[in-house]
């Protein structure tokens, strides 16, 4: 981080001094990720100056690394001809990622200025639904017919424009159907006269263009793949997805899940303008407000008991807070299990049993501790017992709802990450208040 900060400071110093040539030399030696990080720290006018001293190839690599709001602002400040030159140097799938974030007219103008063949490839990728393998794949891959020899296959790789990005040589039949693959190390070690079909691996893991990108990531993780072929419904080979793209997907999905567990839009960025996220934040805050009113209405049922014994109000936040942490812990594990594909129907009983056991044991431990504190504080043994029992009950509720609600939401095709936290917190608040205040109301004559 210190090195990145020094690099950014050096860019700012050269910009302030107007030393464009020295700036160009510094940027030419830097990694695109470092340049993109520095650009985020600059005002728009300086971002434009930095972009203009980059070579088209380097500029394209930097664009691919930028976050959406910075990307939109920078591209909007540049001439279309400047941006199109950078896009021409980028792989089609990265160009698609850039132009899909731009206004429609701006995107169409940039594509019109690009090389016709590249623009057509980008348009084809944009036709696939966002978040699918079709949108993620690169149409550039290396494949040979199964009748070819090793010598011809190696010569084909030498001539292929994607040779440097090839991890596997894919094998197809006369109709371009995927029938296997050959790792490059096996190809190099084979006799040049050997037919490719003799050394191919037939059991190739592949995905269709409509496969969700999360499923692609799970496939790569499960089988330790470094590249995944993408086929159509007839198993014709259309493209390939590299592990670098899958790593980006994993990062995006993990970020999305974390944000949604907090009731934030999964695509929100720290640099997004407040106007862009106002509606997203407001919706979930209003929903949370509604659930808070519901919890308050439960408290209202026992208003007379609270007036009679004000001490009850002192301990109410403890019951709610412990239920909240219980549901957060359980729901986080379950939602993550759903995202990884580990949370299946066959393991539901085991998971629920585990969470119930943890709810009972941790609830009992915490209940004992708070009962001792309550007795030492207020000197009322019965109140301490009621508080301890209410806490145990609420932790059991937290275990049940934290496990079942995310699964139920998933079954109804609702994202469990974005909706779970609000719903399960309501359950624990309502049940916690009801159990604590209900028991206290029944036994209030013994507490006075």
ZIVEN-V719698 format. One record per pair of residues at least 6 apart in sequence whose C-alpha atoms are under 8 Angstrom apart, sorted by the first residue. I is the first residue (numbers start at 0). J is the second residue. If there is no record, write none. Layout:
i=I j=J
i=I j=J
This chain:
i=3 j=33
i=3 j=37
i=6 j=37
i=7 j=37
i=7 j=40
i=10 j=22
i=10 j=37
i=11 j=41
i=13 j=19
i=13 j=21
i=13 j=22
i=14 j=22
i=14 j=45
i=19 j=52
i=22 j=49
i=22 j=52
i=23 j=52
i=23 j=53
i=26 j=34
i=26 j=53
i=27 j=53
i=27 j=54
i=27 j=57
i=31 j=57
i=31 j=60
i=31 j=61
i=31 j=64
i=32 j=61
i=32 j=64
i=34 j=61
i=35 j=61
i=35 j=62
i=35 j=64
i=35 j=65
i=36 j=65
i=38 j=46
i=38 j=49
i=39 j=46
i=39 j=65
i=39 j=69
i=43 j=72
i=43 j=73
i=43 j=76
i=46 j=73
i=47 j=73
i=47 j=76
i=47 j=77
i=50 j=58
i=55 j=84
i=55 j=85
i=55 j=88
i=56 j=85
i=56 j=88
i=56 j=89
i=57 j=85
i=58 j=85
i=59 j=85
i=59 j=86
i=59 j=87
i=59 j=88
i=59 j=89
i=60 j=89
i=62 j=70
i=62 j=97
i=63 j=93
i=63 j=94
i=63 j=96
i=63 j=97
i=67 j=100
i=68 j=268
i=68 j=270
i=68 j=271
i=69 j=270
i=70 j=97
i=71 j=100
i=71 j=101
i=74 j=82
i=79 j=108
i=79 j=109
i=79 j=112
i=80 j=109
i=80 j=112
i=82 j=109
i=83 j=109
i=83 j=110
i=83 j=112
i=83 j=113
i=84 j=113
i=86 j=94
i=86 j=113
i=87 j=113
i=87 j=114
i=87 j=117
i=90 j=137
i=91 j=117
i=91 j=120
i=91 j=121
i=91 j=124
i=91 j=137
i=91 j=138
i=92 j=121
i=92 j=124
i=92 j=134
i=92 j=135
i=92 j=136
i=92 j=137
i=92 j=138
i=94 j=121
i=95 j=121
i=95 j=122
i=95 j=124
i=95 j=125
i=95 j=134
i=98 j=106
i=99 j=106
i=99 j=125
i=110 j=118
i=111 j=118
i=120 j=138
i=124 j=133
i=124 j=134
i=125 j=134
i=126 j=134
i=127 j=133
i=127 j=134
i=127 j=208
i=127 j=209
i=128 j=134
i=128 j=209
i=130 j=211
i=130 j=212
i=131 j=208
i=131 j=209
i=131 j=210
i=131 j=211
i=131 j=212
i=132 j=206
i=132 j=207
i=132 j=208
i=132 j=209
i=132 j=210
i=132 j=211
i=132 j=212
i=132 j=215
i=132 j=229
i=132 j=240
i=133 j=207
i=133 j=208
i=133 j=209
i=133 j=210
i=133 j=229
i=134 j=208
i=135 j=212
i=135 j=240
i=135 j=244
i=136 j=229
i=136 j=238
i=136 j=239
i=136 j=240
i=136 j=241
i=137 j=238
i=137 j=239
i=137 j=240
i=138 j=237
i=138 j=238
i=138 j=239
i=139 j=161
i=139 j=238
i=139 j=239
i=140 j=161
i=140 j=162
i=140 j=164
i=140 j=165
i=140 j=238
i=140 j=239
i=141 j=156
i=141 j=159
i=141 j=161
i=141 j=162
i=141 j=165
i=141 j=167
i=141 j=168
i=141 j=169
i=142 j=168
i=142 j=169
i=142 j=170
i=142 j=171
i=143 j=152
i=143 j=155
i=143 j=168
i=143 j=169
i=143 j=170
i=143 j=171
i=144 j=170
i=144 j=171
i=144 j=172
i=144 j=173
i=144 j=175
i=144 j=195
i=145 j=170
i=145 j=171
i=145 j=172
i=145 j=194
i=145 j=195
i=145 j=196
i=146 j=194
i=146 j=195
i=146 j=196
i=147 j=194
i=147 j=195
i=147 j=196
i=148 j=191
i=148 j=192
i=148 j=193
i=148 j=194
i=148 j=195
i=149 j=186
i=149 j=189
i=149 j=190
i=149 j=191
i=149 j=192
i=149 j=193
i=149 j=194
i=149 j=195
i=150 j=191
i=150 j=192
i=152 j=195
i=153 j=186
i=153 j=187
i=156 j=162
i=166 j=182
i=166 j=183
i=166 j=225
i=166 j=226
i=167 j=180
i=167 j=181
i=167 j=182
i=167 j=183
i=167 j=226
i=168 j=180
i=168 j=181
i=168 j=182
i=168 j=183
i=169 j=177
i=169 j=179
i=169 j=180
i=169 j=181
i=170 j=177
i=170 j=178
i=170 j=179
i=170 j=180
i=170 j=181
i=170 j=195
i=170 j=196
i=170 j=199
i=171 j=177
i=171 j=178
i=171 j=179
i=171 j=236
i=172 j=178
i=174 j=235
i=175 j=235
i=175 j=236
i=176 j=233
i=176 j=234
i=176 j=235
i=176 j=236
i=177 j=230
i=177 j=234
i=177 j=235
i=177 j=236
i=178 j=201
i=178 j=203
i=179 j=199
i=179 j=200
i=179 j=201
i=179 j=202
i=179 j=203
i=180 j=199
i=180 j=200
i=180 j=201
i=180 j=203
i=181 j=198
i=181 j=199
i=181 j=200
i=185 j=198
i=186 j=198
i=204 j=227
i=204 j=228
i=205 j=227
i=205 j=228
i=205 j=229
i=205 j=230
i=206 j=215
i=206 j=227
i=206 j=228
i=206 j=229
i=206 j=230
i=207 j=229
i=207 j=230
i=207 j=231
i=207 j=232
i=207 j=234
i=208 j=229
i=208 j=230
i=208 j=231
i=212 j=248
i=213 j=248
i=213 j=249
i=213 j=252
i=213 j=338
i=215 j=227
i=215 j=245
i=216 j=245
i=216 j=246
i=216 j=248
i=216 j=249
i=217 j=339
i=217 j=340
i=218 j=224
i=219 j=225
i=219 j=226
i=219 j=227
i=219 j=242
i=219 j=245
i=224 j=242
i=225 j=241
i=225 j=242
i=226 j=239
i=226 j=240
i=226 j=241
i=226 j=242
i=227 j=239
i=227 j=240
i=227 j=241
i=228 j=236
i=228 j=237
i=228 j=238
i=228 j=239
i=228 j=240
i=229 j=236
i=229 j=237
i=229 j=238
i=229 j=239
i=229 j=240
i=230 j=236
i=230 j=237
i=230 j=238
i=231 j=237
i=254 j=265
i=255 j=264
i=255 j=265
i=255 j=266
i=256 j=265
i=256 j=416
i=256 j=417
i=257 j=416
i=258 j=264
i=258 j=265
i=258 j=417
i=259 j=265
i=259 j=416
i=259 j=417
i=259 j=418
i=260 j=331
i=260 j=416
i=260 j=417
i=260 j=418
i=260 j=419
i=260 j=420
i=261 j=417
i=261 j=420
i=262 j=280
i=262 j=283
i=262 j=417
i=262 j=418
i=262 j=420
i=262 j=421
i=263 j=279
i=263 j=280
i=263 j=283
i=263 j=417
i=264 j=276
i=264 j=279
i=264 j=280
i=264 j=417
i=267 j=276
i=286 j=421
i=287 j=421
i=290 j=421
i=290 j=422
i=290 j=425
i=291 j=425
i=293 j=425
i=293 j=429
i=294 j=425
i=294 j=428
i=294 j=429
i=294 j=432
i=297 j=429
i=297 j=432
i=297 j=433
i=298 j=432
i=298 j=433
i=298 j=436
i=301 j=436
i=301 j=437
i=301 j=440
i=304 j=436
i=304 j=439
i=304 j=440
i=304 j=443
i=305 j=311
i=305 j=312
i=308 j=443
i=308 j=447
i=311 j=436
i=314 j=386
i=315 j=432
i=315 j=435
i=318 j=386
i=318 j=389
i=318 j=390
i=318 j=393
i=318 j=428
i=318 j=431
i=318 j=432
i=318 j=435
i=319 j=427
i=319 j=428
i=319 j=431
i=319 j=432
i=321 j=390
i=321 j=393
i=321 j=394
i=322 j=390
i=322 j=393
i=322 j=394
i=322 j=396
i=322 j=397
i=322 j=424
i=322 j=427
i=322 j=428
i=322 j=431
i=323 j=397
i=323 j=424
i=323 j=427
i=323 j=428
i=325 j=358
i=325 j=394
i=325 j=397
i=325 j=398
i=325 j=401
i=326 j=397
i=326 j=398
i=326 j=400
i=326 j=401
i=326 j=420
i=326 j=423
i=326 j=424
i=326 j=427
i=327 j=401
i=327 j=420
i=329 j=354
i=329 j=397
i=329 j=398
i=329 j=401
i=329 j=402
i=330 j=401
i=330 j=402
i=330 j=405
i=330 j=419
i=330 j=420
i=333 j=342
i=333 j=401
i=333 j=402
i=333 j=405
i=334 j=405
i=334 j=415
i=334 j=416
i=336 j=342
i=337 j=343
i=337 j=406
i=350 j=402
i=351 j=398
i=351 j=399
i=351 j=402
i=354 j=398
i=354 j=399
i=354 j=402
i=355 j=395
i=355 j=398
i=355 j=399
i=357 j=398
i=358 j=391
i=358 j=394
i=358 j=395
i=358 j=397
i=358 j=398
i=359 j=391
i=359 j=394
i=359 j=395
i=361 j=394
i=362 j=390
i=362 j=391
i=362 j=392
i=362 j=393
i=362 j=394
i=362 j=395
i=363 j=387
i=363 j=390
i=363 j=391
i=365 j=387
i=365 j=390
i=365 j=391
i=366 j=386
i=366 j=387
i=366 j=388
i=366 j=390
i=366 j=391
i=367 j=387
i=369 j=383
i=369 j=386
i=369 j=387
i=370 j=383
i=370 j=384
i=370 j=386
i=370 j=387
i=371 j=383
i=372 j=383
i=373 j=379
i=373 j=382
i=373 j=383
i=374 j=380
i=374 j=382
i=374 j=383
i=379 j=446
i=381 j=445
i=381 j=446
i=382 j=439
i=382 j=446
i=385 j=435
i=385 j=438
i=385 j=439
i=386 j=435
i=388 j=435
i=389 j=431
i=389 j=434
i=389 j=435
i=390 j=431
i=390 j=435
i=392 j=431
i=392 j=434
i=393 j=427
i=393 j=430
i=393 j=431
i=393 j=434
i=396 j=426
i=396 j=427
i=396 j=430
i=397 j=423
i=397 j=426
i=397 j=427
i=400 j=423
i=400 j=426
i=401 j=419
i=401 j=423
i=404 j=415
i=404 j=419
i=404 j=422
i=404 j=423
i=405 j=415
i=405 j=416
i=405 j=419
i=406 j=415
i=408 j=414
i=408 j=415
i=408 j=418
i=408 j=419
i=409 j=415
